[in-house]
Amino acid sequence: MKILDDIRNIRDSIPFSNSRQAIVLSILLLFLCVSGVIIFSVRSCSRKPAAKQTADDHSLVTDQPLLLPDGPALPQGYTVYRNARSKWTEEDVDGWFKTPDKHLTDSLSTANDTCISDILGAAP
């Protein structure tokens, strides 16, 4: 019976004389909440995004010449930029490509096998 007493106390604490007023007020509050959410979402979607900065916005203005940091000198024969060719010349092949012999391929195979056994260890 305690539960029924609690329900009566809650019902008596509502300041409305009938349930029709409570229903109208509940519908009005629900309408205000839904319209607030709709207005909030429409305003946030209609905002224009911030303007993107371009490289022109930040131009470098120097009042003194730029100084390069100290560093190692470029080695002899080193080029900073070159035009790539579509094919190698015989001179390029002789200078940069070396055909591996049997001894080199065997030593590479042995080194690879050693690395694999180190990684696998005693795995089955």
N, C-alpha and C positions, 0 to 999 in steps of 0.2 A: 504494500500500500504506500510505501515511501515513494515509489516511482510516480504514482498518480498524484501525490501531493506536490512533487517537484514539477510535474507538467502543469498543474493548476497554478503554481506560483509563477511559472514562466508566462502562462497565458494571462495571468492577472497583471504581470509587469508590463505588458504591451500597452502603450498609451492610447490605443484605438478602441473605439466603442464597438466596432464590428470588423469582421475580417475583410470586408470589401475595401475599406480604406487601406488596410495593410497590403492587399494585393495591388492596388493602384500605386501605392508608394514603391513597392518592390519592382513593378514594371517600369516605373519612371527612373529609378536608380539603375536598373539594368540597361535601359535605353541610353542614359547619360554615359555609362561606362563604355558601351559598344561604340557610340558616336565619338567619344574621346579617343578610343583606339584607332578608329578610322581616320579621324582628322590628324592624329599624330603620324600615322603611317603615310598619309598622302603628303603631308608637309615634308617629311624626311625624304620621300622619293622625288619630290619636285625640286629639291635644292640642286643648284648647278654645281658640278664638281669643281674643285679648285683648279685654277689654270695651271697647266704644266709649264715648268720652266724649261726654256730652251737654252742651247749653248750661247745664244746671243745675249741672254740676260746676264751672263757672267763673263765678261770679256776681261782679258788680262791687260792691265795698265802698268807699264814699268817706267820708273823714273831713272833707273840705272840699268846698265847692261847685265844680262844674266851670266852668272859665273858657273862654269862646269866644275863639279867636284873633282878632287884629285883621285886618280885611279890608275890602274895599270895601263901601260901603253898598249896599243893594238899590235899584235904580232905581225911579223913580216908576211905579206901575202894574204892577210885577212881582209875581206871586203864586207862592208856593212850591208850592202844591197847589191844584188845582181839579178839580171834577167834570166829566168829559168828557160832552159832549152827543152824541146820536146824529146830529143834523143841525145844519148851520150856519144861523144866522139871517142875515137880509139885512144886518144890521149887521156881522157877522163877514165876510161875503163882501166887502162894501165896504171893510172895514179891512185884510183880509189877502190877498185874491185880486185879481190884476190880469191882465186879459186881454191877452195879447201882441199887439202890432200888427205890421204887415208889416216895419217897420224893425228891430224887436227880433229877429224870427225870421231875417231876412236876416243881421244881424250875428252871431247865434249860429251860423248855418250857415257863415259865413265863418271864424269862429274855430275851429269844428270841422274844417273842411277844412285850415286851417293846421296844426292839431295832427296831423292824419293825415299830411299831407305831411312834417312834421318827423320823425314816427316811421318812416315808410316810407323816406324819403330817396330814394336812387336804386335802390330795389329794383324788380325787374321785375314 
